[in-house]
């Protein structure tokens, strides 16, 4: 079964937890412990990526896949981040901004290598929402996030993504954000659109995790919190597992 088909089947019944691994934030000393923790956890997916990547992403993905049975999915910041080693790639377009490099430019550069690789592609609308601080993705993409108190703009942007044929939405507050994507925004999109919804950024506490789950996130992405304290992974997995019994 393809990665995307597997995700769709799972989210019919429950939410999923994805662990975000940034190659530049994993040191040789910490990598083994992190991979062991992910492998032993009940996390559903592993996302690999970041706004800037100077490390060996191919090698990291190979080591992850050698020890982890969960799908490893590329979450690229630039076209140069592509690696054919992954199980699937989120083919992102930053629809919340108006910078052509991130709307279509990087995608043109990456398209032929991805097509020739045979890696599964998941066309994903990437929507940046203000998380209370300037994040790496905002700075690197030279785009403004949608204001957190403007769910109508987010809804219109996400609706355009659905009409354009994207397969998933990725609502992003950004790495290191002070606040996660507002629950009202998640709930509004969940009620009015049919696209599976990924939510990431600013999810550092159990309370924040519960809020985005209750609002309707299909996949919750956590990175910084696990970088700072890997032991949180077990507790977050437990919360997502408990939430699986609720009506979707």
N, C-alpha and C positions, 0 to 999 in steps of 0.2 A: 504494500500500500504506500502511495506517495505521502510525503510529510504533511502536505496541506490537507489531503483527504483524511489523514489520521487525526489532525487537529480538529477539523470540522466535526468528525464523528464524536470525539471526546467532549467538545464544548457543548454538544447537545444536552449533556447530562451534568457537566461540572466545569468549574473554572480551572485554569492551569497556572502553574508557577514556572517562570523562566528565570534562570540564573544568567546574568550578564557578566561575561568575562572580558575585560579590556586587556589586550595583550601588553600594553605599556604599563599596566598597574599590577602585573603578576611577575614577581621576581623569581629567579631560580630557586631561592630559598623557600619561597612561599607556595610555589606551584604544586608540588607534590601533595602538600596538606590540603590545598584547595580542591584539587582533583579528587583526592580521596573522599573529601567531604561531599562533593557533588555526587560522586558515584554511589555513596552510601545513603544519600538522601532520597526523599520521595519527590524531588523536583521533577517536572515533566519535560522541560526543554532546556537547552543551553544555547544562549545567544553569544556570539563572539564578535566584538567590534568596538569602535570608539571614534571620536572625532578626529583624533590624530593617532596614527600607528607607525611607530618606528621599529618595533620589534618584529621577530620572525613569526608572522601569523600562520604560515604554512606549517611550521614545526609545532606550534602550539595546538593547532587543530588536529594534527596527526596524533599528538600525545593524548589529547582529550578523547578522540575516537578509539584509541587503543584501550582505554580504561573505562569508558563510559558507554552504556548502551542507549542512552537517551539521544534523541535527534540533536545534532549540532548544526545551528543555523547561523549564517553570516548576517550581521547587522552592520553594513558598511557605512563609513562616513564619506569615503571618496571612491572613485572608480578604481584607483590603484590598490585598494584594499582587497580586491577580489582574490579568492583562492578556490581552486576546484576541489579542494579536499573536503569541503563541507557537505552535509546532506541536502541542504537547500539554502537559497539566498533570498533575503527580503530585498526585492528590487524596488527601492524607495524613490519616491518623488516628493519633495518638500512643498506641499501644496499651500501651506500657510504663508509662505514667503513669495517674493516676486523676483528672486535671483535666478536667472535662466540656467546658471551652472548647476543648480540643485533641483530645478524643475525638470530639465531635460539634458543639460550638457554632460554631466557625469554619466548619465545613462547611455548616451550615444557612445562615449569612450569605452564603456564596459560591455556593451551589447554583444559584439562579435565574439570576444573571448568567452563570455558566459554561454552564448549559444553553442559554440564549438565544444565547450567542456561537457555538455550534457547534464549539468547540474540542474536540479529542480529550481524553478523560479516562482516566487510568490509576489506578484505585483502588489505593492503596499503603499497606501497614501499616508505620508508622514506629516503630522500636524503638530507644530510646536505651540505650546500654550504657556503663558507667563507663569513661572513658578516662584517669583519673588526675588530672583537674582539673575544676573547675567551668566548664562551657562556657556559651556564650550561650543555646543551646537549653534547657539545664537551668534556667538562671535565668529566662528569659523565659516558659517554659511552667509554671514552678512545679511541676515534677515531679522525682522522683528517678530516676536511671538504674538499670537492672538491674546488680547487681554483676558485675564481669568474671569472677569465679570461680564464677558460678552459671549454667552453660550449660543446666541443666535448666529454669530459669525462662524463659530466652530461648526454648528449644525449645517449651515449653508455650504461650507467648505467640504465637510464630510459627505453631504448629499451629492455634491458635484463629483466627488470621488466614486461614489456608488454608481452614478449615471455614466461615468467614464469607463466603468468596468474593472476598477481595482478589486482585488480579492479580499484585502484586509485594510483596517484602519490602525494606525499607530498614533495614539495620543501621547505626547511627550512633554513633560515639564522640564526635562534636561537633567543631566548628571549633576548632583550637588544642589538641586533646587531646594529652596526653603519649604515649598508647599507642593503637594501632589496636584494632579489635574483635579479640578473641582468635581465633587460628587454630582452636583446638579448638571454639569456638562455631560458627564458619563451617562447619567440616567436619561437625559434628553435624547442623546444619540441612540441609546439602546432601545428606547421606546419607538423611535421614528424611522430607524434604518435597520437594514438586515445584515450589514457587513460584520464579520467577526472583529472584535475590538481588543487591541493590545493597549495596555496602559503602563507607562513607566515614568520614572523620575520623581524624586522626593519621597519615596515610600521607604521610610526608615524605621517606623515603629509598628507595633501590632495594631494600634488604633488606625493608623493610615491604611494599613493593609486591609483591615476589615471594612473600612469606608469605601475603598475602591471596589472591593468584592461585592458589597451590598448594593452598590450603585449599578453594577452590571458588567464589570470588566470580564472579558472572556479569558484573557491572558494577562497576568501581572508580571512585570519585569522588575527585578531587583538586582542592583549591582553594588553601589557604594556601601550600602549597609552591610553586605556580606564581606566586602573588602575590609571593612573596619572591624567586623566581628563575625567570623565564619560560623560561630555557634548559633547565631540567629537563624541560620538556614533551617535547622531542625524545627524550631518553633514556628517559623513562617510556613513550612510545609505542613505542619500539624494544623494550623489555622485554615489553610486552603483545603486540606483534607476534610476537616469538620464542615467547611462551607459546602462541600460537594453534595451533601445530603439535602441542601435547600432547593426549593423549586426554582428552576432556571427560567 
